[in-house]
Amino acid sequence: MAQFHVMAGAGETYNHVAVRKISFSDVTTSLRQGAEDFWEKPSHYVFLCVIYPIVGVVLATWTSGNNALPLLFPLMSGFALLGPIAAIGLYEISRRRELGMDTSWVHAFDVRHSSALPSIVAVGIWLFALFIAWLLVAQAIYAMTFGSEPPTSIGQFATDVLTTDRGWSLILWGNLVGLAFAIVALATTVIAFPLLLDRDVGVIAAMEASARALIVNPLPMLFWGLLVAVGLVIGSLPLFAGLAVVMPIFGHATWHLYRKVVEPSVTASSKAAEKRRRSTKPVAKRA
């Protein structure tokens, strides 16, 4: 049965995950490899990720029908914070493809058998809490700028936001605060989910490794975050339908980025070395 490891991993000791220095080319290579994983069997991955455009349309409909228009942009931008949770199955597919195993879409659900599942859930709860906090802060910023009264119509709301000083103030502060939330999410989870899927290192070790990945590679990691943000914007434009392609590509790419950022575990390296040694060992001649 899976156990919940906070500080220590499965070995009951704290795992200090070694982080590599990467370059911008490593980021673009990861994105290309993610696209290759996607195009191998795109129909399966679109099926798994079609939830994104569906949820996007539902959110837009809900906000327009309940006088919650001011929350439309925070909901859609903040929804990206939850993307890594839904991409866990894609990490598993990329992991299996890397090992030469069957990559049928049903294996995306194999994560439920992971020994680190409780830790993965804990990091997911952290992201969900961050999402809720962002919505509350966004609502507070709107209230301070425009007051507590909801907009009378979509047209009036758009006019107030785009053509008034208060509207531009809302855009400025909303985006600055949203950027802060995005950086926190990036710093704490950029490689946490694939790391936990690959090794049961514990919640704190996984989040700390993500933070060090950003500290050691600030520009490449921020570049990665920018690529994700631009990709989400492009995917959202055609009624959110593009997210069904954009999200799985970035999901697979995250696995490859993790492989480039994190040093292999000693155990995994030893097993690989032993496998290579056996494959190159000369066969004894018969007498």
Summary of the structure (lengths in Angstrom):
residues: 287
radius of gyration: 21.7
end to end distance: 51.4
largest distance: 94.1
contacts: 896
relative contact order: 0.19
helix: 76%
strand: 1%
